[in-house]
Each structure stands twice: as structure tokens, then as C-alpha cells.
Amino acid sequence: LFILPLVYWPKAAVVYEIPRVWFVHRWVEVMAVIGLTLGYMQIRKGTVKAVRVVPILGFVSVAVVASVVGVDLGKSIWGNYYRGDGLLTLFHLVGFSLLVSLFWDKSWRAKVSGAIGLGMLAVSLWAIWQKIGGGGGEWGGAVGASFGQPVFLAGYLAVGLPFLFYNYLASRGKVGLIWAGAVVVSGAAVGLTLAIVGVVAFGLSGVFWLWLEMKGVRKWLWFGLAAVLTTTVVGI
């Protein structure tokens, strides 16, 4: 989870997306082998719950049937050439979901959140360094770092912001200051992408977090501010 956003291969025909998809495939396969080998006893204890598994398998079944009766089964399996988003990738993502359902431990929550947060911090520092080095000419001054595209980077950082907030709230002292700094650095990186929607999403996530932390009248004042900002952006 820390390495994933940093993966790319300069010599590949598709530099960013496909190497990352390949990494996810191998990662899930390795986890499946290790999990099913070392975690067999845990599975036997009845950790699998139908309420988690049945909807996932149902969705996969519908996707497979739709692909078989569709116009291009081969493309359905492999997906878009530039994305690798076909059934093969779907099966790996479903496998990851099932592995989490089988073996999840509450003690992993902080570790997973920390790994994602450190990955965000690393990518954000990369973006800032890229800008300092004069990068972003291809996108009118915007930077994309390891994502190769500013909007993709902005979306990743905006979606991952709650993990940084979680790390900050769960930490104390100097560690908490580090995560607070990570929020600031990630915000700066989102700004360098020049992606308006990403900037707004990142900002609204912060407002919503403050709203959750506040009580009384101030809470609803922040909610009103977020509503006004959202309406304004949609109107623009």
C-alpha cells in the first residue's frame, strides 16, 4: 500500500497505469498464496461470513455473464490497453476483498492507514520536487509525479485525505505533528496539480473533518460554508 502509488516503469509502452496494474496482480497473488497457506486454520474457525461474500460473488457473476454475451469477450477479459481494467483485474480485486474478509485483524487498521499515509506523503514530496525541478511543462505547469497526469494525482490525494486525518487523530506528540505536516504537504501537492475539482475535494474533506470534530453552533456554520462552496463550484 505504501509502494503502490510510487510504481511506474519508464521503459514500458504504457509508463504509469499498466505497471501499477501488474504490481497489484502480483501483490494479490502473493498474498493469496501466503494467506491460504499460513492462514488455513483461521479460515476453518468460520471467519467467512456470507453477508460479505455473497454480494461480491454475485457482482462478479453478473460481470462475467455480461462479458460472455457482450461484443468482445477478449477485451472484456484484458480490459482497455491503457488501463488493464478487464475481468482479470476485477478477479484480483475481488480476491483482495475476500482475503481481507478472511484474515482481517483490528490491529492492522493503524498499520494500513499509516502505509497509505506514508505513500501519500512520498508522492506529495515527489510532486513538489518535480515542480521545483521545472516539471509540469506538458500540462501547463501542473505536476503529476508518479501518476503522470495531474488530475489522477489530485484524485488520489483527495480520496486518501481521511487516512491522514485518522493518522493525526490516532497519534500524539511529535508523530502527530508529522501527520499534520503530511496534510499540509499533500494539500500543497494538490494545489500544484492545478486540478480545480481536486483542490475543492481536498478542501471540502478538510471542512467535513472539522465539522465532525466540532460541536454546537460552530458545527452547523461549517456545514453551511461547505454547502455554499459546493453549490458555487457546481454552478461554475
C-alpha positions, 0 to 999 in steps of 0.5 A, a space after each residue: 500500500 505504501 509502494 503502490 502509488 510510487 510504481 511506474 516503469 519508464 521503459 514500458 509502452 504504457 509508463 504509469 497505469 499498466 505497471 501499477 496494474 501488474 504490481 497489484 496482480 502480483 501483490 494479490 497473488 502473493 498474498 493469496 498464496 501466503 494467506 491460504 497457506 499460513 492462514 488455513 486454520 483461521 479460515 476453518 474457525 468460520 471467519 467467512 461470513 456470507 453477508 460479505 461474500 455473497 454480494 461480491 460473488 454475485 457482482 462478479 457473476 453478473 460481470 462475467 455473464 455480461 462479458 460472455 454475451 457482450 461484443 468482445 469477450 477478449 477485451 472484456 477479459 484484458 480490459 482497455 490497453 491503457 488501463 488493464 481494467 478487464 475481468 482479470 483485474 476485477 478477479 484480483 480485486 475481488 480476491 483482495 476483498 475476500 482475503 481481507 474478509 478472511 484474515 482481517 485483524 483490528 490491529 492492522 487498521 493503524 498499520 494500513 492507514 499509516 502505509 497509505 499515509 506514508 505513500 501519500 506523503 512520498 508522492 506529495 514530496 515527489 510532486 513538489 520536487 518535480 515542480 521545483 525541478 521545472 516539471 509540469 511543462 506538458 500540462 501547463 505547469 501542473 505536476 503529476 509525479 508518479 501518476 503522470 497526469 495531474 488530475 489522477 494525482 489530485 484524485 488520489 490525494 483527495 480520496 486518501 485525505 481521511 487516512 491522514 486525518 485518522 493518522 493525526 487523530 490516532 497519534 500524539 506528540 511529535 508523530 502527530 505533528 508529522 501527520 499534520 505536516 503530511 496534510 499540509 504537504 499533500 494539500 500543497 501537492 494538490 494545489 500544484 496539480 492545478 486540478 480545480 475539482 481536486 483542490 475543492 475535494 481536498 478542501 471540502 474533506 478538510 471542512 467535513 473533518 472539522 465539522 465532525 470534530 466540532 460541536 454546537 453552533 460552530 458545527 452547523 456554520 461549517 456545514 453551511 460554508 461547505 454547502 455554499 462552496 459546493 453549490 458555487 463550484 457546481 454552478 461554475 
